[in-house]
Amino acid sequence: PMSPTHQPQQRPLMNAVQNEVEGQRQPFQAPSSNQPPVRPPRHISTVPEAALRRPRATSPLPQNELDMSGLHRPYPTASPTSPISIENELMRASPIQPSMLAATEDAQHPMRSSPHGTAPPPRPPREGVGLRSVMADMSQIPSRNQSVPTTLAPEEEQSVPERSPSRSPVNKPALALEEKQALMREIQARDLAISEMKKKENWWRTEVSLARKQQANKSFDDGPDADEVLLMDVDHLPEDKVKLFEQLVSVKSELRRVKASILQQAQPMSDKVSQADRMRTAALQEAAYFKSKYLALKSRRQQDLAQIEGSRCDELEKRLANALVENEANAKLLQQLQKRSQYDQHARTATEERAREAQERAEEAQQAHQRALEELQMVYARATKAEMQVRDNALKIADLTQQLSEALLAPPSTMSQEATEAQLKASQLEAANLRARNETASLKQKLAEQMDDIDRLRASLSEREDALAEAKRHVEDYEIQLNIMRDAMNQQQQNTVNGGFSSTRAY
């Protein structure tokens, strides 16, 4: 709806539109088929108001290509989807705002209305304003998502004069000559640059060869600490410069440390800035959407508004679909991870139980082994003691044998007494030796029995370990069967609860 203040200004224009419609409905008849049709009389109401205000003097012809480009583009270039271009197209196509359009064009191009301009715009068509042309222009206005064609209307193309220098055959050789001269100048400049680079090529080759020779003569360290090594090689410098270099090295290390700390402290801020940039991008997208919607509402273009709303809905639906797909994938992944974690937890629990049982069995075996070692140590101590006693007895026997031999060589009077004493001692020693041998034999027998007991204990321990492993396997099988039966019972109870009172099966 239009305001009442605009209605008096639009009445002359509406009268002109009605007169034009009546003129198109009642065309003049030609008096004869051989003569052209008589032109209808022009009325002042059929001429647009903007055309009446233009100067009627003959305009000078354009003299260069810049003026021709100005003729071909009477309006400033803008993007097809920009709000300025949309508003300009609407103002050009609107039949109720010709004065506003003329004022806008005069403000944008002040040289057109000046009589001393070199390239004034072409004259408007003589047909005036018609409803058909207005409807055609309104149908040709592109939407926001469509590109605006850059070609002009047929009336504007026909308004370019035929005697322009770009179309005259006289100026074509001059333009070709200028283009050829410009091309030759560009080729000469490039040839000069190539010749300069060729002159420098030999010098660069010489420098590269010298650098290669120097690198081959002396080894060059290109490691990360090469600069510091070269910096600290200050033996040939005086003491004050050495101190200066040391301070410089300390300052560089401090600077490096400060830079690292600054980077570490600036990382959260950079994350915040990136997040703010993402939020700003999203806000700009939302602002662009609402701006386009506002422009469509402002220009009363319901088709573009519906298209914008549809594209917005499609985009939101795509985002929602992507979010749902991603959420479903994350849910599936979460379920898989939960199942895997439960399985890992059960496996870890079973492994811990097995490890604890194995530890207990190992401790029992270690205790039995320790007892066997203690018994073996006692038997070994007894055997060592018996061997020492045997050696002592052997020494005593040797001593008594020597005394016996001396007694045999001695006189008979003393020999009989000493012989009796020696025989008594020999009998005592033989008895002690016999006792020691008997004790040694008994100890050896006990040692053999203890070794047999150790072997028997080891065999029984291995048998018990095998039996324990078999029992654990049976227990695990029973637990699995018990879990299966529990699941079956729970499922049966759920089915019973869901299905109500159903008939029980007979087993």
DRENKOL-885448 format. One record per residue (C-alpha): residue in three letters; x negated, y, z; residue number from 1. Coordinates in Angstrom, 1 decimal. Layout:
REM residues N
ATOM  res       u       v       w    n
ATOM  ALA       X       Y       Z  NUM
...
REM end
This chain:
REM residues 507
ATOM  res       u       v       w    n
ATOM  PRO     0.0     0.0     0.0    1
ATOM  MET    -1.2     3.5    -0.9    2
ATOM  SER    -1.0     6.5     1.4    3
ATOM  PRO     1.5     9.4     0.5    4
ATOM  THR    -1.4    11.8     0.0    5
ATOM  HIS    -2.6     9.8    -3.1    6
ATOM  GLN     0.8     9.6    -4.8    7
ATOM  PRO     0.9    13.3    -6.2    8
ATOM  GLN    -2.6    12.8    -7.6    9
ATOM  GLN    -1.7     9.6    -9.3   10
ATOM  ARG     1.6    10.8   -11.0   11
ATOM  PRO    -0.1    12.4   -14.1   12
ATOM  LEU    -2.2     9.3   -14.6   13
ATOM  MET     0.9     7.0   -14.3   14
ATOM  ASN     2.7     9.2   -16.8   15
ATOM  ALA    -0.3     8.7   -19.2   16
ATOM  VAL    -0.1     5.0   -18.7   17
ATOM  GLN     3.6     4.9   -19.4   18
ATOM  ASN     3.2     7.0   -22.6   19
ATOM  GLU     0.4     4.7   -23.7   20
ATOM  VAL     2.6     1.6   -23.2   21
ATOM  GLU     5.5     3.3   -25.1   22
ATOM  GLY     3.0     4.2   -27.9   23
ATOM  GLN     1.9     0.6   -28.2   24
ATOM  ARG     5.4    -0.7   -28.2   25
ATOM  GLN     6.4     1.6   -31.1   26
ATOM  PRO     3.7     1.5   -33.7   27
ATOM  PHE     3.9     3.7   -36.8   28
ATOM  GLN     4.8     2.1   -40.1   29
ATOM  ALA     2.6     2.7   -43.1   30
ATOM  PRO     4.3     4.5   -46.0   31
ATOM  SER     2.7     2.1   -48.6   32
ATOM  SER     0.6    -1.0   -48.6   33
ATOM  ASN    -2.2     0.7   -50.6   34
ATOM  GLN    -2.7     3.6   -48.2   35
ATOM  PRO    -4.1     3.2   -44.6   36
ATOM  PRO    -1.7     3.6   -41.7   37
ATOM  VAL    -1.0     7.1   -40.6   38
ATOM  ARG    -2.6     8.0   -37.3   39
ATOM  PRO    -0.1     8.7   -34.5   40
ATOM  PRO    -0.1    12.2   -33.2   41
ATOM  ARG    -2.4    12.7   -30.1   42
ATOM  HIS    -0.8    13.9   -27.0   43
ATOM  ILE    -2.7    15.5   -24.2   44
ATOM  SER    -1.2    13.0   -21.7   45
ATOM  THR    -2.9    10.1   -23.6   46
ATOM  VAL    -6.4    11.5   -23.2   47
ATOM  PRO    -8.2    10.5   -19.9   48
ATOM  GLU    -8.9    13.3   -17.5   49
ATOM  ALA   -12.6    12.5   -17.4   50
ATOM  ALA   -12.8    12.9   -21.2   51
ATOM  LEU   -11.1    16.3   -21.1   52
ATOM  ARG   -13.7    17.5   -18.6   53
ATOM  ARG   -16.7    16.5   -20.8   54
ATOM  PRO   -18.2    19.1   -23.1   55
ATOM  ARG   -17.1    18.8   -26.8   56
ATOM  ALA   -20.4    20.0   -28.2   57
ATOM  THR   -22.4    17.6   -30.4   58
ATOM  SER   -24.9    15.7   -28.4   59
ATOM  PRO   -28.5    15.5   -29.6   60
ATOM  LEU   -29.7    12.1   -30.7   61
ATOM  PRO   -32.0    10.0   -28.5   62
ATOM  GLN   -35.7    10.3   -29.5   63
ATOM  ASN   -37.4     7.4   -27.8   64
ATOM  GLU   -36.9     3.9   -26.4   65
ATOM  LEU   -36.5     5.1   -22.8   66
ATOM  ASP   -33.4     7.1   -23.9   67
ATOM  MET   -32.1     4.1   -25.7   68
ATOM  SER   -32.5     1.9   -22.6   69
ATOM  GLY   -30.6     4.6   -20.7   70
ATOM  LEU   -27.8     4.3   -23.2   71
ATOM  HIS   -27.7     0.6   -23.0   72
ATOM  ARG   -27.6     0.8   -19.2   73
ATOM  PRO   -25.4     3.7   -18.1   74
ATOM  TYR   -25.0     2.3   -14.6   75
ATOM  PRO   -27.7     1.4   -12.0   76
ATOM  THR   -28.7    -2.2   -12.0   77
ATOM  ALA   -27.8    -4.2    -9.0   78
ATOM  SER   -27.4    -7.8    -8.1   79
ATOM  PRO   -24.2    -9.5    -9.2   80
ATOM  THR   -23.3   -10.4    -5.6   81
ATOM  SER   -24.2    -7.1    -4.0   82
ATOM  PRO   -21.4    -5.0    -2.4   83
ATOM  ILE   -22.4    -1.9    -4.5   84
ATOM  SER   -22.0    -3.7    -7.8   85
ATOM  ILE   -18.6    -5.2    -6.7   86
ATOM  GLU   -17.3    -1.8    -5.6   87
ATOM  ASN   -18.5    -0.2    -8.8   88
ATOM  GLU   -16.8    -2.8   -10.9   89
ATOM  LEU   -13.6    -2.5    -9.0   90
ATOM  MET   -13.7     1.3    -9.3   91
ATOM  ARG   -14.3     1.0   -13.1   92
ATOM  ALA   -11.4    -1.5   -13.5   93
ATOM  SER    -9.0     0.4   -11.2   94
ATOM  PRO    -6.4     2.5   -13.2   95
ATOM  ILE    -5.7     4.7   -10.2   96
ATOM  GLN    -9.1     6.2    -9.4   97
ATOM  PRO   -10.6     7.6   -12.6   98
ATOM  SER   -11.5    11.0   -11.0   99
ATOM  MET   -13.3     9.3    -8.1  100
ATOM  LEU   -15.2     7.1   -10.6  101
ATOM  ALA   -16.2    10.2   -12.7  102
ATOM  ALA   -17.4    12.0    -9.5  103
ATOM  THR   -19.4     9.0    -8.4  104
ATOM  GLU   -21.0     8.7   -11.8  105
ATOM  ASP   -21.8    12.4   -11.9  106
ATOM  ALA   -23.4    12.2    -8.5  107
ATOM  GLN   -25.5     9.1    -9.4  108
ATOM  HIS   -26.6    10.5   -12.8  109
ATOM  PRO   -26.7    14.3   -12.7  110
ATOM  MET   -28.4    14.6   -16.1  111
ATOM  ARG   -25.3    13.4   -17.9  112
ATOM  SER   -23.2    16.4   -17.1  113
ATOM  SER   -25.9    18.9   -17.8  114
ATOM  PRO   -25.7    20.3   -21.3  115
ATOM  HIS   -29.6    20.4   -21.6  116
ATOM  GLY   -30.1    16.7   -21.0  117
ATOM  THR   -32.0    14.8   -23.6  118
ATOM  ALA   -29.8    11.7   -23.5  119
ATOM  PRO   -26.1    12.3   -22.5  120
ATOM  PRO   -23.8     9.3   -22.2  121
ATOM  PRO   -21.7     8.2   -25.2  122
ATOM  ARG   -18.2     9.6   -25.7  123
ATOM  PRO   -15.3     7.6   -24.2  124
ATOM  PRO   -13.0     5.7   -26.5  125
ATOM  ARG   -10.1     7.6   -28.1  126
ATOM  GLU    -7.5     5.0   -27.2  127
ATOM  GLY    -7.0     6.3   -23.7  128
ATOM  VAL    -6.0     4.2   -20.7  129
ATOM  GLY    -3.8     1.2   -21.3  130
ATOM  LEU    -2.3    -1.5   -19.1  131
ATOM  ARG    -3.7    -4.2   -21.3  132
ATOM  SER    -7.2    -3.0   -21.1  133
ATOM  VAL    -6.9    -2.5   -17.4  134
ATOM  MET    -5.6    -6.1   -17.0  135
ATOM  ALA    -8.4    -7.4   -19.2  136
ATOM  ASP   -11.0    -5.6   -17.2  137
ATOM  MET    -9.5    -6.9   -13.9  138
ATOM  SER    -9.6   -10.5   -15.3  139
ATOM  GLN   -13.3   -10.1   -16.3  140
ATOM  ILE   -14.5    -8.9   -12.8  141
ATOM  PRO   -16.7   -11.7   -11.5  142
ATOM  SER   -16.3   -13.3    -8.1  143
ATOM  ARG   -19.0   -13.3    -5.5  144
ATOM  ASN   -20.4   -16.7    -6.4  145
ATOM  GLN   -20.4   -15.9   -10.2  146
ATOM  SER   -23.0   -14.0   -12.1  147
ATOM  VAL   -22.0   -10.6   -13.6  148
ATOM  PRO   -22.8   -10.6   -17.4  149
ATOM  THR   -25.3    -7.9   -18.4  150
ATOM  THR   -23.7    -7.3   -21.8  151
ATOM  LEU   -21.7    -4.1   -22.3  152
ATOM  ALA   -18.2    -3.7   -23.5  153
ATOM  PRO   -17.6    -3.5   -27.2  154
ATOM  GLU   -16.6     0.2   -27.0  155
ATOM  GLU   -19.9     1.0   -25.2  156
ATOM  GLU   -21.9    -0.9   -27.8  157
ATOM  GLN   -20.2     0.9   -30.6  158
ATOM  SER   -20.8     4.3   -29.0  159
ATOM  VAL   -24.6     4.0   -29.7  160
ATOM  PRO   -25.4     6.2   -32.8  161
ATOM  GLU   -26.7     4.5   -35.8  162
ATOM  ARG   -29.3     7.2   -36.5  163
ATOM  SER   -31.4     6.3   -33.4  164
ATOM  PRO   -35.2     5.9   -33.9  165
ATOM  SER   -35.1     2.3   -32.7  166
ATOM  ARG   -32.8     1.3   -35.6  167
ATOM  SER   -34.2     3.5   -38.3  168
ATOM  PRO   -36.5     1.7   -40.7  169
ATOM  VAL   -38.9     4.7   -40.9  170
ATOM  ASN   -40.2     4.3   -37.3  171
ATOM  LYS   -40.7     0.5   -37.4  172
ATOM  PRO   -44.3     0.7   -38.9  173
ATOM  ALA   -45.3     3.3   -36.4  174
ATOM  LEU   -44.1     1.1   -33.5  175
ATOM  ALA   -45.8    -1.9   -34.9  176
ATOM  LEU   -49.1     0.1   -35.3  177
ATOM  GLU   -48.9     1.3   -31.7  178
ATOM  GLU   -48.3    -2.2   -30.5  179
ATOM  LYS   -51.3    -3.4   -32.6  180
ATOM  GLN   -53.5    -0.7   -31.2  181
ATOM  ALA   -52.5    -1.4   -27.6  182
ATOM  LEU   -53.2    -5.1   -28.2  183
ATOM  MET   -56.6    -4.4   -29.7  184
ATOM  ARG   -57.5    -2.2   -26.8  185
ATOM  GLU   -56.5    -5.0   -24.4  186
ATOM  ILE   -58.6    -7.5   -26.4  187
ATOM  GLN   -61.6    -5.2   -26.3  188
ATOM  ALA   -61.3    -4.7   -22.6  189
ATOM  ARG   -61.2    -8.5   -22.0  190
ATOM  ASP   -64.2    -9.0   -24.3  191
ATOM  LEU   -66.1    -6.5   -22.3  192
ATOM  ALA   -65.3    -8.2   -19.1  193
ATOM  ILE   -66.3   -11.6   -20.5  194
ATOM  SER   -69.6   -10.2   -21.7  195
ATOM  GLU   -70.3    -8.7   -18.3  196
ATOM  MET   -69.6   -12.1   -16.7  197
ATOM  LYS   -71.9   -13.8   -19.2  198
ATOM  LYS   -74.7   -11.4   -18.3  199
ATOM  LYS   -74.2   -12.2   -14.6  200
ATOM  GLU   -74.1   -16.0   -15.3  201
ATOM  ASN   -77.9   -16.3   -15.8  202
ATOM  TRP   -78.5   -14.4   -12.5  203
ATOM  TRP   -76.2   -16.7   -10.6  204
ATOM  ARG   -77.8   -19.8   -12.0  205
ATOM  THR   -81.2   -18.5   -11.0  206
ATOM  GLU   -80.0   -17.9    -7.4  207
ATOM  VAL   -78.4   -21.3    -7.2  208
ATOM  SER   -81.5   -23.1    -8.4  209
ATOM  LEU   -83.7   -21.1    -5.9  210
ATOM  ALA   -81.3   -22.0    -3.1  211
ATOM  ARG   -81.4   -25.7    -4.0  212
ATOM  LYS   -85.2   -25.7    -4.0  213
ATOM  GLN   -85.3   -24.0    -0.6  214
ATOM  GLN   -82.7   -26.5     0.8  215
ATOM  ALA   -84.8   -29.4    -0.6  216
ATOM  ASN   -88.0   -28.0     1.0  217
ATOM  LYS   -86.6   -27.6     4.5  218
ATOM  SER   -83.9   -29.4     6.3  219
ATOM  PHE   -80.8   -27.3     7.2  220
ATOM  ASP   -78.6   -28.1    10.1  221
ATOM  ASP   -75.0   -27.2     9.4  222
ATOM  GLY   -73.5   -28.7    12.6  223
ATOM  PRO   -71.2   -27.0    15.0  224
ATOM  ASP   -74.1   -26.0    17.4  225
ATOM  ALA   -76.4   -24.7    14.6  226
ATOM  ASP   -75.5   -21.0    15.2  227
ATOM  GLU   -76.2   -21.3    18.9  228
ATOM  VAL   -79.5   -23.1    18.3  229
ATOM  LEU   -80.6   -20.3    15.9  230
ATOM  LEU   -79.4   -17.7    18.4  231
ATOM  MET   -81.3   -19.2    21.3  232
ATOM  ASP   -84.5   -19.5    19.2  233
ATOM  VAL   -85.9   -16.3    20.5  234
ATOM  ASP   -89.5   -17.3    21.4  235
ATOM  HIS   -91.0   -14.7    19.0  236
ATOM  LEU   -89.0   -11.8    20.5  237
ATOM  PRO   -89.9    -9.6    23.5  238
ATOM  GLU   -88.5   -10.2    26.9  239
ATOM  ASP   -85.9    -7.3    26.8  240
ATOM  LYS   -84.4    -8.7    23.6  241
ATOM  VAL   -84.4   -12.2    25.0  242
ATOM  LYS   -82.3   -10.9    27.9  243
ATOM  LEU   -80.1    -9.1    25.5  244
ATOM  PHE   -79.5   -12.2    23.5  245
ATOM  GLU   -78.8   -14.2    26.7  246
ATOM  GLN   -76.2   -11.6    27.7  247
ATOM  LEU   -74.8   -11.7    24.2  248
ATOM  VAL   -74.4   -15.5    24.4  249
ATOM  SER   -72.8   -15.3    27.8  250
ATOM  VAL   -70.4   -12.6    26.5  251
ATOM  LYS   -69.5   -14.8    23.5  252
ATOM  SER   -68.8   -17.8    25.7  253
ATOM  GLU   -66.7   -15.7    28.0  254
ATOM  LEU   -64.9   -14.3    24.9  255
ATOM  ARG   -64.3   -17.8    23.6  256
ATOM  ARG   -62.9   -18.9    27.0  257
ATOM  VAL   -60.6   -15.8    27.2  258
ATOM  LYS   -59.4   -16.5    23.7  259
ATOM  ALA   -58.6   -20.1    24.6  260
ATOM  SER   -56.7   -19.0    27.7  261
ATOM  ILE   -54.8   -16.3    25.7  262
ATOM  LEU   -53.8   -18.8    23.1  263
ATOM  GLN   -52.7   -21.2    25.8  264
ATOM  GLN   -50.6   -18.5    27.5  265
ATOM  ALA   -49.2   -17.2    24.3  266
ATOM  GLN   -47.9   -20.7    23.2  267
ATOM  PRO   -44.6   -20.4    25.2  268
ATOM  MET   -44.1   -16.9    23.8  269
ATOM  SER   -44.7   -18.1    20.3  270
ATOM  ASP   -42.1   -20.8    20.9  271
ATOM  LYS   -39.6   -18.2    22.2  272
ATOM  VAL   -40.3   -16.0    19.2  273
ATOM  SER   -39.7   -18.9    16.8  274
ATOM  GLN   -36.5   -19.7    18.6  275
ATOM  ALA   -35.5   -16.1    18.3  276
ATOM  ASP   -36.3   -16.1    14.6  277
ATOM  ARG   -34.1   -19.2    14.2  278
ATOM  MET   -31.3   -17.4    16.1  279
ATOM  ARG   -31.8   -14.3    14.0  280
ATOM  THR   -31.6   -16.3    10.8  281
ATOM  ALA   -28.4   -17.9    11.9  282
ATOM  ALA   -27.0   -14.5    13.0  283
ATOM  LEU   -27.9   -13.0     9.6  284
ATOM  GLN   -26.1   -15.9     7.8  285
ATOM  GLU   -23.0   -15.3     9.9  286
ATOM  ALA   -23.3   -11.5     9.3  287
ATOM  ALA   -23.6   -12.1     5.5  288
ATOM  TYR   -20.5   -14.3     5.6  289
ATOM  PHE   -18.4   -11.8     7.6  290
ATOM  LYS   -19.7    -8.9     5.5  291
ATOM  SER   -18.6   -10.7     2.3  292
ATOM  LYS   -15.3   -11.5     3.9  293
ATOM  TYR   -14.9    -7.8     4.9  294
ATOM  LEU   -15.7    -6.6     1.4  295
ATOM  ALA   -13.2    -9.1    -0.1  296
ATOM  LEU   -10.5    -7.9     2.4  297
ATOM  LYS   -11.4    -4.3     1.7  298
ATOM  SER   -11.2    -4.6    -2.0  299
ATOM  ARG    -7.9    -6.7    -1.7  300
ATOM  ARG    -9.4    -9.7    -3.6  301
ATOM  GLN    -7.5   -12.6    -2.2  302
ATOM  GLN    -9.1   -15.0    -4.7  303
ATOM  ASP   -12.6   -14.2    -3.6  304
ATOM  LEU   -11.5   -14.3     0.0  305
ATOM  ALA   -10.0   -17.8    -0.5  306
ATOM  GLN   -13.2   -18.8    -2.3  307
ATOM  ILE   -15.4   -17.5     0.5  308
ATOM  GLU   -13.2   -19.2     3.1  309
ATOM  GLY   -13.3   -22.4     1.1  310
ATOM  SER   -17.1   -22.3     0.8  311
ATOM  ARG   -17.4   -21.5     4.5  312
ATOM  CYS   -15.2   -24.5     5.4  313
ATOM  ASP   -17.1   -26.8     3.0  314
ATOM  GLU   -20.4   -25.7     4.6  315
ATOM  LEU   -19.1   -26.2     8.1  316
ATOM  GLU   -17.7   -29.6     7.1  317
ATOM  LYS   -21.0   -30.6     5.7  318
ATOM  ARG   -22.8   -29.5     8.8  319
ATOM  LEU   -20.2   -31.3    11.0  320
ATOM  ALA   -20.6   -34.4     8.9  321
ATOM  ASN   -24.4   -34.3     9.1  322
ATOM  ALA   -24.1   -33.7    12.9  323
ATOM  LEU   -21.7   -36.6    13.3  324
ATOM  VAL   -24.0   -38.9    11.2  325
ATOM  GLU   -27.0   -37.8    13.2  326
ATOM  ASN   -25.1   -38.3    16.5  327
ATOM  GLU   -24.0   -41.8    15.4  328
ATOM  ALA   -27.5   -42.7    14.4  329
ATOM  ASN   -28.8   -41.3    17.8  330
ATOM  ALA   -26.1   -43.3    19.6  331
ATOM  LYS   -27.1   -46.5    17.8  332
ATOM  LEU   -30.7   -45.9    18.5  333
ATOM  LEU   -29.9   -45.2    22.2  334
ATOM  GLN   -28.0   -48.5    22.4  335
ATOM  GLN   -30.9   -50.4    20.8  336
ATOM  LEU   -33.3   -48.7    23.2  337
ATOM  GLN   -31.1   -49.5    26.2  338
ATOM  LYS   -30.8   -53.2    25.1  339
ATOM  ARG   -34.5   -53.3    24.5  340
ATOM  SER   -35.2   -51.7    27.9  341
ATOM  GLN   -32.9   -54.2    29.6  342
ATOM  TYR   -34.6   -57.1    27.9  343
ATOM  ASP   -38.0   -55.7    28.8  344
ATOM  GLN   -36.9   -55.2    32.4  345
ATOM  HIS   -35.6   -58.9    32.6  346
ATOM  ALA   -38.8   -60.1    31.0  347
ATOM  ARG   -40.9   -58.0    33.4  348
ATOM  THR   -39.0   -59.3    36.4  349
ATOM  ALA   -39.4   -62.9    35.3  350
ATOM  THR   -43.1   -62.3    34.6  351
ATOM  GLU   -43.6   -60.8    38.0  352
ATOM  GLU   -41.9   -63.8    39.7  353
ATOM  ARG   -44.1   -66.2    37.7  354
ATOM  ALA   -47.2   -64.2    38.6  355
ATOM  ARG   -46.2   -64.2    42.3  356
ATOM  GLU   -45.7   -67.9    42.2  357
ATOM  ALA   -48.9   -68.5    40.4  358
ATOM  GLN   -50.7   -66.3    42.9  359
ATOM  GLU   -49.2   -68.3    45.8  360
ATOM  ARG   -50.3   -71.6    44.1  361
ATOM  ALA   -53.8   -70.1    43.5  362
ATOM  GLU   -54.0   -69.1    47.2  363
ATOM  GLU   -53.0   -72.6    48.3  364
ATOM  ALA   -55.6   -74.1    46.0  365
ATOM  GLN   -58.2   -71.7    47.1  366
ATOM  GLN   -57.5   -72.6    50.8  367
ATOM  ALA   -57.7   -76.3    50.0  368
ATOM  HIS   -61.0   -75.8    48.1  369
ATOM  GLN   -62.3   -73.8    51.1  370
ATOM  ARG   -61.5   -76.6    53.5  371
ATOM  ALA   -63.2   -79.1    51.2  372
ATOM  LEU   -66.3   -76.9    51.0  373
ATOM  GLU   -66.4   -76.6    54.8  374
ATOM  GLU   -66.2   -80.4    55.2  375
ATOM  LEU   -68.8   -80.9    52.5  376
ATOM  GLN   -71.1   -78.4    54.3  377
ATOM  MET   -70.7   -80.3    57.6  378
ATOM  VAL   -71.5   -83.6    55.9  379
ATOM  TYR   -74.5   -82.0    54.2  380
ATOM  ALA   -75.8   -80.7    57.5  381
ATOM  ARG   -75.5   -84.1    59.1  382
ATOM  ALA   -77.3   -85.7    56.2  383
ATOM  THR   -80.1   -83.1    56.4  384
ATOM  LYS   -80.4   -83.8    60.2  385
ATOM  ALA   -80.6   -87.5    59.5  386
ATOM  GLU   -83.3   -87.1    56.9  387
ATOM  MET   -85.3   -85.0    59.3  388
ATOM  GLN   -85.0   -87.7    62.0  389
ATOM  VAL   -86.0   -90.3    59.4  390
ATOM  ARG   -89.2   -88.3    58.7  391
ATOM  ASP   -89.9   -87.9    62.3  392
ATOM  ASN   -89.5   -91.6    62.8  393
ATOM  ALA   -91.7   -92.3    59.9  394
ATOM  LEU   -94.4   -90.2    61.4  395
ATOM  LYS   -94.0   -92.0    64.7  396
ATOM  ILE   -94.2   -95.3    62.9  397
ATOM  ALA   -97.4   -94.2    61.2  398
ATOM  ASP   -98.9   -93.1    64.6  399
ATOM  LEU   -97.9   -96.3    66.3  400
ATOM  THR   -99.3   -98.3    63.4  401
ATOM  GLN  -102.6   -96.5    63.8  402
ATOM  GLN  -102.6   -97.1    67.5  403
ATOM  LEU  -101.9  -100.8    66.9  404
ATOM  SER  -104.8  -101.0    64.6  405
ATOM  GLU  -107.0   -99.4    67.2  406
ATOM  ALA  -105.7  -101.7    69.8  407
ATOM  LEU  -106.5  -104.7    67.6  408
ATOM  LEU  -110.0  -103.5    67.3  409
ATOM  ALA  -110.3  -102.8    71.0  410
ATOM  PRO  -111.5  -105.4    73.7  411
ATOM  PRO  -109.0  -108.1    74.6  412
ATOM  SER  -108.5  -107.0    78.1  413
ATOM  THR  -107.3  -103.6    77.1  414
ATOM  MET  -105.8  -104.9    73.9  415
ATOM  SER  -103.2  -107.0    75.6  416
ATOM  GLN  -102.0  -104.2    77.7  417
ATOM  GLU  -102.0  -101.7    74.9  418
ATOM  ALA  -100.4  -104.3    72.6  419
ATOM  THR   -97.6  -104.8    74.9  420
ATOM  GLU   -97.1  -101.1    75.2  421
ATOM  ALA   -97.4  -100.7    71.4  422
ATOM  GLN   -95.0  -103.6    70.9  423
ATOM  LEU   -92.6  -102.0    73.3  424
ATOM  LYS   -92.9   -98.6    71.6  425
ATOM  ALA   -92.6  -100.3    68.1  426
ATOM  SER   -89.5  -102.1    69.2  427
ATOM  GLN   -88.1   -98.9    70.5  428
ATOM  LEU   -89.0   -97.1    67.3  429
ATOM  GLU   -87.6   -99.8    65.1  430
ATOM  ALA   -84.4   -99.7    67.1  431
ATOM  ALA   -84.2   -95.9    66.7  432
ATOM  ASN   -85.0   -96.2    63.0  433
ATOM  LEU   -82.3   -98.8    62.6  434
ATOM  ARG   -79.9   -96.5    64.4  435
ATOM  ALA   -80.9   -93.6    62.2  436
ATOM  ARG   -80.5   -95.8    59.1  437
ATOM  ASN   -77.1   -96.9    60.2  438
ATOM  GLU   -76.1   -93.3    61.0  439
ATOM  THR   -77.4   -92.2    57.5  440
ATOM  ALA   -75.5   -95.0    55.8  441
ATOM  SER   -72.3   -94.1    57.7  442
ATOM  LEU   -72.8   -90.4    56.8  443
ATOM  LYS   -73.3   -91.2    53.2  444
ATOM  GLN   -70.2   -93.4    53.3  445
ATOM  LYS   -68.2   -90.5    54.9  446
ATOM  LEU   -69.6   -88.1    52.2  447
ATOM  ALA   -68.4   -90.4    49.5  448
ATOM  GLU   -65.0   -90.7    51.2  449
ATOM  GLN   -64.8   -86.9    51.4  450
ATOM  MET   -65.6   -86.5    47.7  451
ATOM  ASP   -62.9   -89.0    46.9  452
ATOM  ASP   -60.5   -87.1    49.1  453
ATOM  ILE   -61.5   -83.8    47.2  454
ATOM  ASP   -60.8   -85.5    43.8  455
ATOM  ARG   -57.6   -86.9    45.1  456
ATOM  LEU   -56.5   -83.5    46.4  457
ATOM  ARG   -57.4   -81.8    43.1  458
ATOM  ALA   -55.4   -84.4    41.2  459
ATOM  SER   -52.4   -84.0    43.5  460
ATOM  LEU   -52.7   -80.2    43.2  461
ATOM  SER   -52.6   -80.4    39.4  462
ATOM  GLU   -49.6   -82.8    39.5  463
ATOM  ARG   -47.8   -80.4    41.9  464
ATOM  GLU   -48.5   -77.5    39.6  465
ATOM  ASP   -47.1   -79.4    36.6  466
ATOM  ALA   -44.1   -80.4    38.6  467
ATOM  LEU   -43.6   -76.8    39.7  468
ATOM  ALA   -43.8   -75.6    36.1  469
ATOM  GLU   -41.3   -78.2    35.1  470
ATOM  ALA   -39.0   -77.2    37.9  471
ATOM  LYS   -39.3   -73.5    36.9  472
ATOM  ARG   -38.3   -74.4    33.3  473
ATOM  HIS   -35.3   -76.3    34.6  474
ATOM  VAL   -34.4   -73.3    36.8  475
ATOM  GLU   -34.6   -70.9    33.9  476
ATOM  ASP   -32.5   -73.2    31.8  477
ATOM  TYR   -29.9   -73.5    34.6  478
ATOM  GLU   -29.9   -69.7    35.0  479
ATOM  ILE   -29.3   -69.2    31.2  480
ATOM  GLN   -26.4   -71.8    31.3  481
ATOM  LEU   -25.0   -70.1    34.5  482
ATOM  ASN   -25.1   -66.7    32.8  483
ATOM  ILE   -23.4   -68.1    29.7  484
ATOM  MET   -20.7   -69.8    31.9  485
ATOM  ARG   -20.2   -66.5    33.8  486
ATOM  ASP   -19.8   -64.6    30.5  487
ATOM  ALA   -17.3   -67.2    29.3  488
ATOM  MET   -15.4   -67.0    32.6  489
ATOM  ASN   -15.3   -63.2    32.5  490
ATOM  GLN   -14.1   -63.2    28.8  491
ATOM  GLN   -11.5   -65.7    29.7  492
ATOM  GLN   -10.3   -63.6    32.6  493
ATOM  GLN   -10.1   -60.5    30.4  494
ATOM  ASN    -8.2   -62.4    27.8  495
ATOM  THR    -5.8   -63.6    30.5  496
ATOM  VAL    -5.4   -60.1    31.9  497
ATOM  ASN    -4.8   -58.6    28.4  498
ATOM  GLY    -2.5   -61.4    27.2  499
ATOM  GLY    -0.4   -61.7    30.4  500
ATOM  PHE     0.6   -65.1    31.7  501
ATOM  SER    -0.5   -67.5    29.0  502
ATOM  SER    -0.4   -71.3    29.1  503
ATOM  THR    -3.5   -72.8    30.7  504
ATOM  ARG    -5.5   -75.3    28.6  505
ATOM  ALA    -5.9   -78.8    29.8  506
ATOM  TYR    -9.5   -79.9    30.1  507
REM end
